[in-house]
Amino acid sequence: MKLKVVTENIELCRLEEHYEEAPHVHQNWVQMTFAVRGGSSDISRGASGFIPEGEGIIHQPMQEHQIRVDKGNRAIVIKIRPSLWESLRVREADCIAEEQVINPQELNAEFNRWISPLVLPDEDDRNERSLTEADVLQYLTRNLKRGACPETNPPCLPELASTGDPYMDQVFEYIHRSYTSPIRIDLLSSMALQSRYHFIRSFKAATGFTPYQYILRLRIERAKYELEHTEDTISAISAGLGFASASQFYRAFVKITGMAPEQYRLGRKMG
């Protein structure tokens, strides 16, 4: 069962009993999913997870995800426009954590209060919608957990330059943000508003590499940085970069750099 109300800048949903959606992305929404009774299943970035009662997870625009709520459980979904999302940052250096903890009873009560004036709207309910948007933003400002922002483009990765195509620029920003996670070519081509075939051709024309080769090289550049600046094991670095196994990482590293990871680390330390 799904109850939903939508304003210009916010969408509020309550999912319960048995609800399951197909994998999808939102281009112009930041989605926050909170389990307020029982738990909810979340599948995002190619991995399955479970959202316990009283916790939540945040999906950024163009991040593929899928939510399932089993019988007897309940989840509340809050979506807001990216421009409002940025306004929630108290300071420039603040980042809102992807995983959140909330009071489920409080959120459930607030949700009921938010939607009450909007379920049966008057002919002119603009004022009610504005008040609801303000209430939701105040709640999020009070309750969302924040922390220091991670590097979106570490010094080991090449600087992003504009391609002249805003949709392709969005693709490269997404890749640089998500290169350690599984990335589907079909998702990238849809972001670029191109067919899979034409996307791969235009991507290679812009970079000299296929999308797979480009992502692999980003991972190896990051691996070189980790080998030089940390004491993490080869297995830990491999897992953190999204490789299926240490042997797969090893082969890719040797192919691109011409040396084994251990040799690279030793050479950098001696140098």
N, C-alpha and C positions, 0 to 999 in steps of 0.2 A: 504494500500500500504506500502511496506517495501523496503527501500534501505539499503544495508549492504555492508561494506568492512571489511576485517579481515586481521590483521597482526599476527605475532607470539605472541605478547603480548597484543594486543589491538583489540577490536571489536567496530566498529562504526555503529549505525543504526539510520535511520530516519523513524518514524512511522507516518502515516497521513491518511486522508480521513476516512476510517473505518478499524480499525485493532483490533483484539482481539485474545489473545493467551490462551491456556489452562494453568492451574496451573502447575508450574514446579520449579525445582531447578537447580542451576549451581554448579558443584563441584569445578571447578578451575577458576571461575571468580568472581570478585566483580562487581556488576551492579549498575550504576547510571542512573536514569531515570529523565529527565527534561522536563517539559511542556513548550514549546516555543511558542505555539499558542493555545489559548483556554486552556482547562484543560484536564487531563487524570485521569482515574480511576485506583486505585491501590488496590489490594487485597493481603494482606500478613499477616502471623501469624493468619490466621482465621478471620481477621477483614477487613472490606471494608473501603476505604478512597478515598479522592479526592486530586489530585495534581494540585493546581491552576497555572495559567500561571506565569512563572518567578520563580517557585519553583521546587524542586526535592527531590527524596528520594533514599536512598542507601540500597541495599540488599547485605548482606554478603553471602559467599559460603554456600550452603546447606540450605539457608533460602527460603522457598517456597513462591512464589509470582505469580501474574497474572496482566498483564497490558492491559487496553483497551483504545483505542483512537477513539473518535466519529468523524463523518463526519465534516469536516471543521477545525478540530484541528490538532495539530502536536506535537510530542514528539521526543526528541533525547535521545538515549541510548548510554552510554559509558561503555564498559566493559574492565577491566584490570586484569591482573594476580595478585594473592594475594601478590607475592613477590614485584611487583611494587607498590601495594597499601601501603605496609609498608614503602616504600621509600618516600611516600608523607608526612609522619609525620616529622614535623620540629624538634621536641624534643621528647625524649622517653616518656614524660608524656602527650604528645598531643594525643587526639583522634578526629577523624573527625566525625562531627555530622551526625546523620542519616538523618535529614531533612535539606535541603539546599535552599538557595536563590541565583538566578543568574540573569544576564541581558539576557533576551531571544533573543533580537536582536543581541547582541554580540556573543552568543553561536551559533546562526543560521549561522552567517557569518563565524565564525571560522570553523564550521562543513563543510561548502561548500569548504573552503580553504583546510581543511585536506583531504577531499576525492577526490578533483579534480585530483591530480596526480596518484591516485590509481584506479580510475574507469576503465581506459583503460591503464593498466600497460604495460611497455615494457617487453621484455624477461627477463631482469635482473633489477628488480625494488627494489632490497634490500636496496639501499641507500635511495630511496624515502620512503620506509616503516620505516626505522630507523628515518628519519627526521620527519615523521608524528608522530611516537610514542613520540619523544622528544617534539614536539609542544604540543601534547595533555597533556603530563605530566606537562609541564610548565603552561599551562592554568589551570589545576587542582590545582597545587601548589599555584597559585595566587588567585584562587577564592573559593576554598572549605573552609567552615566555620569549625573552630576547637574549642575544649574546653577541659576541664580536663577529664581524663579517669574515667569512673565509675568503681567500684570494680567488676571484673568478677567473683570472688569467695569470697564473704564477709566472715568475720571471723566466722559467725554463721554456715557456711556450711562446711561439711567434706572436707578434702583435697583430690584432685584428685590423684589417684595412677594408674600407668600403669597396664593394664590387660594383657600385652604381645601381644595383638592383636591391631595393629594400627587402624583398622577400628572401633573396639569397643571403643578404646580410643577416637576417633573422635566423637562417639555417646555420650559418657559421657561429653566431652567438650561442645557439642551442648546443651545437657540437662541442664548443669550448667549455660549456657549462656541464655537459653530460658525458664526456668522452670515456669516463671510467665505467659507465653503465651500458647495457645493451641498447643499441640504436638501430631502428628499422629504416631501411631505405625508403619504404613506402611512406613513412611518416615524414621524412625529410623532403621527399618529392611533393607531398601534399602541402607542406609549409611553403615550398617554392612555387606552388601553383603550376607544376609541370608534371608531365607523365614521367613514369620511372625511367624510361629510355632517354628522354630528352634531359632529365635532371642529371643523370650520370654523365652524359656528354658535356653539359654546360659546367658541371662541377669540375670535370677533368680539364676543361678548357681554362678554367679560372685558377686551378691549383697545380695542374700537371699530374694529379693523382686521382684515382677513383675515391669515392667516399670511404670505402673500407681501408684503403691504403693510407688515406689522410688521418683517419682516426687511429690507426695502428701507429703511425709516426708520432702523433701526439702522446700516445701512451708510452712509447719508448723514450721520448724526450723527457717526460715526467719521471720515468724509471731512472734515467741517467742522473737527474737532479736528486732523486731519493738515494741512489747509490753513493753519490758524492757527499750529501749533506746529512744523512741519517745513518744509524747503525741497524736499521731494519733488515731482517733476513730476506733472502731472495724470494722465498715462499710468501712472506708477508707483503712484499712489494708487488709481487705478481697478483695476489688476491685483491689487493687494494686498487689495482688498475683494471680489474675486470677480466683478467685472463682465466680461461677455464681450468688451467693447470699450470704448475711451475714449468713443466716441460714445453708447453706451448709458448709461454713467455720467453723461455731460454732460446728456442728456435727463432722467434721473431727478433729478439735482441741481437743474436749473432748475424742474422740475415741483413739487418739494417746497419749495424755498427761495425761488423767484421770481427767482433771479439765477444768473449763470454762475459756475462755480468760481473763475475768475480774478477776477471782481468781488468775490466773497466774501473771497478772500485779501487783495486790495488794500484793501478796506474795513476789515478787521480790523487790518491793519498801520497804516493811517492813523489808525484810532481809538485 
